[in-house]
Amino acid sequence: MEWPVEFFLALRYLRPRRTFVSVITVLSFLGVTVGVGALIVVLSVMAGFQEQLTEKIIGFNAHITVARIDGAVLYDYNTALDIIRKQPGVEAASVIIRGPVLVQFQDKMTFAFIKSVPEGGDDPVMPLKKYVRLGDFELRGDSVVVGSEWSKRNGAFPGDKVEIFGPAFLKASLDRQKSGGKTQEIPLPEELTIRGVFETGQYDYDLNFVLVSTEMAQELYGMGDTVHGIAVRVKDLSQADAVKEQLNKVLPPELHARTWMDDNRDLFNQIGVERVVMALILCLTMVVAAFGLCSTLITVTVQKSREIGLMKALGATDFQVCSVFLFNGVVVGIAGAISGVTIGLVILHYLYAVRDFLLYAFHIQVFNSSVYGLPNIPSIVNPLQVTIIAVSAIVICILAALVPAVGASRLAPARALRYE
């Protein structure tokens, strides 16, 4: 394969020389490299973060939740359960009680959320047994399973006893206080034994949630034979919206079904906005590098006006002259894209080593699990996304070289060689 002479002329103009123009060319190349590498790293981490967050949310929450529109408790929930289980696309359904409580261990009291699980086995809607790391998934009347972060923070492990103050206890205490102590005796807080410790990998869940049986949750809330809602698991997660619409049609009007995405829409919208903003900011790095390349080529066309005039006098066409400077943009773009992709993939491969280096060398904590809710830095490399980033960098460099290339092609030979 024979390369066109314009390509070799472009390489000659790009050859390093001890001039300010060469410095700008190097900076343009580095700008493209940094922009491509940073885009690949950031977008891959954001994609991994979103996917892992989705997995954690789905694993700990129901695909669809059915509750009263006014937020009241459900009395005749067995009828609603029968209707829900008969609907196509529904895999399982069970009642759920979820709400805030106070948990006391030794002399320390903490705020937490209880989540009910059917007594005597794993929940068919939310299979939480797989998350148990210590002890057993045993939920009887006097049992509780706590999150790993709560366990570490409070120093409580399987076999220890905790006291849980539910709304029923607090309401009775307030009523007794208002009546001057003349009302009936207030119930004692429930003393439960920690049977196991679960770890979902989602920091918020592992710190703030404790699991109890449905019967115990009803006692803590003084609910009698009522529940907060019904949790539903669908066979195909992509059909959750369709199943939700069907449930809203067949259920009584006072009940309303919501998907896990409805409950977390603001969170995922925020992640989407952050990804777009980060991508735009990092794209500006490549745009700035492209402006540097454009200014470099404009300077080169001025410096090489005599050679351009001589080329055209010897028969070079406008397209050939234009191609010389376009090849400059192509070479810088391809070289910057290749080096940027390489650096980005290397950083993603050694992501934890880079994180540890920044932490110990500069005391910069790149990924705080308490902020992002995940113990490790997730990343997903999308080949299509990497290709789009690399091609975009090359196109930006070509567009930056287009203005000086067109200007050079329009240079008249007589004007360029007038004083020669």
Secondary structure, 3 states (H helix, E strand, C coil): CCCCHHHHHHHHHHCCCCCHHHHHHHHHHHHHHHHHHHHHHHHHHHHHHHHHHHHHHHHHCCCEEEEECCCCCECCHHHHHHHHHCCCCEEEEEEECEEEEEEEECCEEEEEEEEEECCCCCCCCCCCHHHEEEECCCCCCCEEEEEHHHHHHHCCCCCCEEEEECHHHHHHHHHHHHCCCCCCCCCCCEEEEEEEEECCCCHHHHHHEEEEEHHHHHHHHCCCCCECEEEEEECCHHHHHHHHHHHHHHCCCCEEEEEHHHHCHHHHHHHHHHHHHHHHHHHHHHHHHHHHHHHHHHHHHHHCHHHHHHHHHCCCCHHHHHHHHHHHHHHHHHHHHHHHHHHHHHHHHCHHHHHHHHHHHHCCCCCCHHHHCCCCCCCCCCHHHHHHHHHHHHHHHHHHHHHHHHHHHCCCHHHHCCCC
